[in-house]
Amino acid sequence: MTTFMIVCPLVFLAGFVDALAGGGGLISLPAYMFAGLPTHAAIATNKLSSSMGTAIATVHYWKKGFMKWKICLPGILTAFAGSWCGARLNLFMNERVLQIMMLVLLPFIAFYVLRSKALTKVSAQEYPLRKTIILCSLISFGIGIYDGIYGPGTGTFLMLLFTGVCHLSLEDSAGTTKAINLTTNVAALTVYLMHGAILIPLGLAAGCCNMLGNYLGSHCFTSKGAKFVEPVLLIVLLIFFIRVSFQVAGV
């Protein structure tokens, strides 16, 4: 019961943050580990709860018309391919090298968020559809690799790149991000279920909390998106930076 009381409220908060700007795993995964779950069980169970929550936000954004399927479908396919490649690379890559790379990159990402006007209702001029599809597919493949190797902050990076590089509107970026993130979550979830690594009762209970958080967060986005996204992104990036700093320091 103590485990449920620790995990469920934090996973609810993670769902709310994730629906707004991605990066909910930066809150939910440490919650499972703080509750005493072994690392593999924490990662696997977190995939169950996050998949449930992301599905809610994805459906909401789809109903609101934030998903252009001509863009989303190629991105989903390349994200699958990228995630598979990333998982394979994970077997050979030194995780500490990636952590140090993230420590260097995160301050620049935060500076970009502060200076960029991409995360506003007034988006840059749209590219032709073909160029948009190519850019979104390449980004989905690249972030898919990252998600397969490491993972935290995937939704945040997708949101930033889709708005800043692909010139998608904030709404279309949120919808595309959710479609791709749900795809990678479900793919990983399938693997963990096949290997019996998930604590299903805890994952389902936390998943219900994550669904509620995603539901409230996605509705908050559609009513006050531009106002909330930038500060939430900065908070998520700060949490990510602190977490990676501790990992590099071996704490």
C-alpha positions in Angstrom: 0.0 0.0 0.0 2.9 2.4 0.7 4.2 1.7 -2.7 0.9 2.6 -4.3 0.7 5.8 -2.2 4.1 6.9 -3.3 3.8 6.1 -7.0 0.2 7.0 -7.9 0.2 10.7 -7.0 3.5 11.3 -8.7 2.4 9.4 -11.8 -0.7 11.5 -11.9 1.5 14.6 -11.9 3.7 13.0 -14.6 0.7 12.5 -16.8 -0.4 16.1 -16.5 3.1 17.4 -17.4 3.5 14.9 -20.2 0.3 16.0 -21.9 1.4 19.6 -21.9 5.0 19.3 -22.9 6.3 15.8 -22.8 8.9 14.6 -20.3 6.5 12.9 -17.8 8.9 10.0 -17.5 11.3 12.3 -15.7 8.8 12.3 -12.8 7.2 8.9 -13.1 10.3 6.7 -13.4 12.0 8.1 -10.3 8.7 7.7 -8.5 8.8 3.9 -9.1 12.5 3.7 -8.1 11.9 5.8 -5.0 9.2 3.4 -4.0 11.8 0.6 -4.0 11.3 -1.2 -7.3 14.3 -2.7 -9.0 15.5 -0.7 -12.1 14.2 -3.1 -14.7 10.8 -3.5 -13.0 10.5 0.3 -12.6 11.2 0.9 -16.3 8.9 -1.9 -17.4 6.0 -0.9 -15.1 6.4 2.7 -16.0 5.9 1.8 -19.7 2.5 0.3 -18.8 1.3 3.4 -16.9 2.7 5.9 -19.4 1.2 4.0 -22.4 -2.2 4.2 -20.8 -1.9 7.9 -20.1 -0.4 8.8 -23.5 -3.3 6.9 -25.2 -5.8 9.3 -23.5 -3.9 12.4 -24.6 -3.4 11.0 -28.1 -7.2 10.4 -28.5 -8.0 13.9 -27.2 -5.6 15.6 -29.6 -6.9 13.4 -32.5 -10.5 14.5 -31.8 -9.4 18.1 -31.7 -7.9 17.7 -35.2 -4.2 18.2 -34.1 -3.0 15.1 -36.0 -2.3 15.4 -39.7 -2.0 11.7 -40.6 0.0 12.3 -43.8 2.7 13.6 -41.4 2.1 11.2 -38.5 2.1 7.9 -40.3 5.5 8.2 -41.9 6.8 9.5 -38.6 5.4 6.5 -36.7 7.1 4.1 -39.1 10.5 5.8 -38.8 10.2 6.1 -35.1 9.7 2.3 -34.9 12.8 1.8 -36.9 14.8 4.3 -34.9 13.7 2.8 -31.6 14.7 -0.7 -32.8 18.1 0.6 -33.8 18.5 2.5 -30.6 17.8 -0.6 -28.5 20.4 -2.5 -30.5 22.9 0.3 -30.0 22.2 0.3 -26.3 23.9 -3.1 -26.1 27.2 -1.6 -27.2 27.1 2.1 -26.2 28.5 3.5 -23.0 25.6 5.1 -21.2 27.9 7.5 -19.4 29.0 9.0 -22.7 25.4 9.7 -23.6 24.8 11.3 -20.1 27.7 13.6 -20.5 26.5 14.6 -24.0 23.1 15.4 -22.5 24.7 17.6 -19.8 26.4 19.6 -22.6 23.3 19.9 -24.8 20.6 20.7 -22.2 21.7 24.3 -21.4 21.6 25.0 -25.2 18.1 23.5 -25.4 16.9 25.6 -22.5 18.4 28.7 -24.2 16.6 27.8 -27.4 13.2 27.5 -25.5 13.8 31.0 -24.0 14.7 32.7 -27.2 12.6 30.8 -29.7 9.1 32.0 -30.8 8.2 28.5 -32.0 6.3 27.6 -28.9 3.6 30.2 -29.5 0.3 30.3 -31.4 2.0 32.3 -34.1 4.0 29.7 -35.9 6.6 30.1 -38.6 5.6 29.9 -42.2 4.7 26.3 -43.0 6.9 24.3 -45.3 5.5 22.4 -48.3 3.9 19.1 -47.3 6.6 16.9 -48.8 9.4 18.8 -47.0 7.4 18.6 -43.7 7.0 14.9 -44.0 10.7 14.3 -44.7 11.8 16.5 -41.8 9.3 15.0 -39.4 10.2 11.4 -40.4 13.9 12.1 -40.0 13.3 13.6 -36.6 11.1 10.7 -35.6 13.8 8.3 -36.6 16.5 10.2 -34.7 14.5 10.6 -31.5 13.4 7.0 -31.8 17.1 6.0 -31.7 17.5 8.2 -28.6 14.4 6.7 -27.0 15.7 3.2 -27.6 19.1 4.0 -26.1 18.1 6.2 -23.2 14.6 7.6 -23.3 13.8 10.4 -20.8 12.6 13.7 -22.3 11.6 12.1 -25.6 8.3 13.9 -25.8 9.9 17.2 -24.9 12.5 16.9 -27.7 9.9 15.9 -30.2 7.8 19.0 -29.4 10.7 21.3 -29.7 12.0 19.9 -33.0 8.5 19.7 -34.6 7.8 23.3 -33.8 11.3 24.8 -34.4 12.6 22.7 -37.3 9.5 21.5 -39.1 7.5 24.7 -38.5 4.4 22.8 -37.3 2.0 24.8 -35.2 2.0 24.2 -31.5 -1.2 22.1 -31.8 0.0 20.0 -34.7 3.3 19.4 -33.0 1.5 18.2 -29.8 -0.6 15.8 -31.8 2.2 14.4 -33.8 4.4 14.1 -30.7 1.7 12.0 -28.9 1.1 9.7 -31.9 4.8 8.9 -32.2 5.4 8.7 -28.4 2.5 6.3 -28.0 3.9 4.1 -30.8 7.3 3.8 -29.1 5.7 3.2 -25.7 3.5 0.4 -26.9 6.4 -1.2 -28.8 8.5 -1.3 -25.6 5.5 -2.3 -23.5 5.0 -5.4 -25.7 8.6 -6.5 -25.2 8.3 -6.1 -21.4 5.0 -8.0 -21.3 6.5 -10.9 -23.2 9.4 -11.1 -20.7 7.1 -10.8 -17.6 9.0 -7.7 -16.3 5.9 -5.6 -15.4 4.2 -5.4 -11.9 0.8 -5.4 -13.5 -1.4 -4.5 -10.5 0.8 -1.5 -9.6 1.1 -0.5 -13.3 -2.7 -0.6 -13.9 -3.4 1.5 -10.8 -0.7 4.0 -11.6 -1.9 3.9 -15.3 -5.4 5.1 -14.2 -3.8 8.0 -12.3 -1.6 8.8 -15.4 -4.7 8.7 -17.6 -6.4 11.2 -15.3 -3.3 13.5 -15.4 -3.1 13.2 -19.2 -6.8 14.0 -19.5 -6.6 17.1 -17.5 -3.2 18.2 -19.0 -4.4 17.8 -22.6 -7.6 19.8 -21.9 -5.4 22.5 -20.2 -3.3 22.5 -23.3 -6.2 23.0 -25.7 -7.5 25.9 -23.7 -4.2 27.6 -22.6 -1.5 25.8 -24.5 0.9 28.6 -25.4 0.7 30.1 -21.9 1.7 26.9 -20.1 4.0 25.0 -22.5 7.1 27.1 -22.3 7.4 27.3 -18.5 6.6 23.6 -18.2 9.2 22.7 -20.8 11.8 24.7 -18.9 10.9 23.0 -15.6 11.2 19.6 -17.3 14.5 20.4 -18.8 15.8 21.6 -15.4 14.7 18.4 -13.7 16.3 16.4 -16.5 19.6 18.4 -16.1 19.6 17.8 -12.3 18.9 14.1 -12.8 21.6 13.5 -15.4 24.1 15.5 -13.2 23.4 13.1 -10.3 23.8 10.1 -12.6 27.1 11.3 -14.0 28.3 12.0 -10.4 27.3 8.5 -9.4 24.8 9.6 -6.8 
